Amino acid sequence: MPARVSDSRTSRDPMAHRMRYVMDGEGRTVSAEERQPLPENVSPKEFSEALSALRSIPRSDQRRWGEVYVRGLLAVRGKKTMRALANGAGSGAEQSLYQFISKSPWDAEQVRGDLARLLVERVQPRAWVVQPLVITKVGQHSVGVERQWVAQIGRAVNCQQATSVWLAGDRGSCPVDWQLALPECWTDQENMRRRASIPAHVASCPPEQCAVDSVTKMTREWGLRGRPVVMDLRGTSPQSVCAELLAQQIPFVVRVDASSITPVPPAPDPAPGGAGDHDAGWVGPAGLLAVLHKQRMPVEWFDHTRQNMRATSVGAARIVLRGNPVGSGRPERLDLTLLAAWADPARRTPSEFWLSNLAQSQLGTVYRTAMLSRRVQRDLQEVSDGLGIRDFEGRSYRGWHHHMTMVSLAHAATVLSASPAKAPTAPAGSGLLTPLRAKKPVRGVKVSAL
């Protein structure tokens, strides 16, 4: 019978009492002393809470290997290979971890949903930020890899393309759902599907549609209260994504290229002084730019990439875009708000454009919500990249999703361990945006603090 574990680390780590021993691939028990220690910036209590999302995995041995895997992601420096993650876990641990990630049929979706619900309570997110991820590859065997055009890079590269949805707030952000954008060459050929064990219901999906599918699942299947979706749609036509989010009554603010849209003015409100009277008379791009320039106001926001407060001139105007054909199930015309931001107020041309179905009455709150994308960019670089978000070398579709789920748990343990005292104080008016409740798409959505 294994000796009792009594070192000081075990007494400080709540997981050690519940998961004192892990069975390795040869049936030997692995004591808590042999597991990799947590880094100093991760609280054992918060580590245990993040791992509570593993409760949906029915087998206790699989939950224990999940703990070993996440502990390894946090502790190992450099590339997160199976061998490095299994270090110290005993003979046969590498094969057991491989089996847990690539072969075991546990449901990653349930784990992610439980993690998301935990983070909603602890992080109090103000937005769901869609973050693209490009994973460059040398060979052709990893699931979904192909030489393909990547808008973020501006050239074709041999890579996997994925999207993640992050729960983001001023105190931190964490990825909770992942989608792998599979090219048609992987979904249309039976031998490719079989080689990567791609489920029959999984089809080819462009990254922006993958993001919409994730958001839909989070609201309908996970039961999460909707938050504004922040997404970068530069390099693609935004109409279809905006139409689908409008049809599902999901609030959003998406970044766009001015050249990708052809807006027209909204019809003026027939009531005297009604909404839209002040900006409904513009004609052409020059007229719209003049309205945006006239309506602009300074907005203070915290730049998480620079760790300081900034002020940006932001203007807004109501516009209408052509929607989808009749019978498509989506709006035929899109009544939206166009935001324009000037990084340099002295310049006539805005530096960025955003489309939203949130009303322009609280312009500052909407723009500060959009800027939470910078919080995610920072956390991706400073946390997830170091946790092996690009390091999975397996070839199966299931293995990729299992690995990304474990990275989310490790990221959550890091975020939850961060001191709330270090979180910046948000400017006034940066509260949560109320989700859409209208039964039909509306011109604008009332923005208010919860």
LINCOR-V714227 format. One record per pair of residues at least 6 apart in sequence whose C-alpha atoms are under 6 Angstrom apart, sorted by the first residue. I is the first residue (numbers start at 1). J is the second residue. Records with the same first field share a line. If there is no record, write none. Layout:
BEGIN
I=J, J
END
This chain:
BEGIN
10=16
13=44
15=48
20=32
21=29, 30, 31
22=29, 30
23=29
24=92, 93
25=92, 93, 96
34=88, 89
35=88, 89
38=75
39=75
42=414, 417
43=417
46=413, 416, 417
47=413
50=409, 413
53=111, 114, 115
54=111
57=106
70=406, 410
72=85
73=387
80=388, 391
82=94
83=94
86=93, 94
101=399, 402
102=399
112=176
113=222
116=176
125=167, 168, 169
126=169, 432
127=168, 227, 228, 229
128=166, 167, 229
129=165, 166, 229, 230
130=164, 165, 231
131=163, 164
132=162, 163
133=161, 162, 163
134=160, 161
135=159, 160, 390
136=158, 159
137=158, 159
142=395
143=196, 395, 396
144=160, 182
145=159, 160
146=158, 159
147=157, 158
148=156, 157
149=155, 156
150=156
151=235
161=181
162=179, 180, 181
163=178, 179
164=177, 178
165=175, 177
166=174, 175, 176
167=173, 174
171=423
175=408
179=210
181=205, 206, 207
182=204, 205
183=204
184=204
186=192
187=203, 204
196=395, 396, 397
197=396
198=397
218=224
226=435
227=435
228=251, 252
229=252
230=252, 253, 254, 370
231=254
232=254, 255
233=255, 256
234=256, 257
237=260
243=330, 331
246=441
247=330
249=436
250=436
251=435, 436
252=356
253=355, 356
254=354, 355
255=353, 354
256=353, 354
263=319, 320, 321
264=319, 320
265=280, 319
266=280, 319, 320
268=276, 277, 280
269=275
282=288
292=315, 316
295=315
296=313, 314, 315
297=313, 314
298=312, 313
299=311, 312, 364
300=310, 311
301=309, 310, 368
302=308, 309
303=309
304=374, 375
305=374, 378
312=343
313=341, 342
314=340, 341
315=339, 340
316=338, 339
317=337, 338
318=336, 337
319=336, 337
320=334, 335
321=333, 334
322=333
323=331, 332, 333, 334
324=332
335=443
336=356, 357
337=355, 356
338=354, 355
339=353, 354
340=350, 352, 353
341=350, 351, 352
342=350, 351
357=444
358=444, 445
359=444, 445, 446
365=429, 430
431=449
432=449, 450
433=447, 448
END
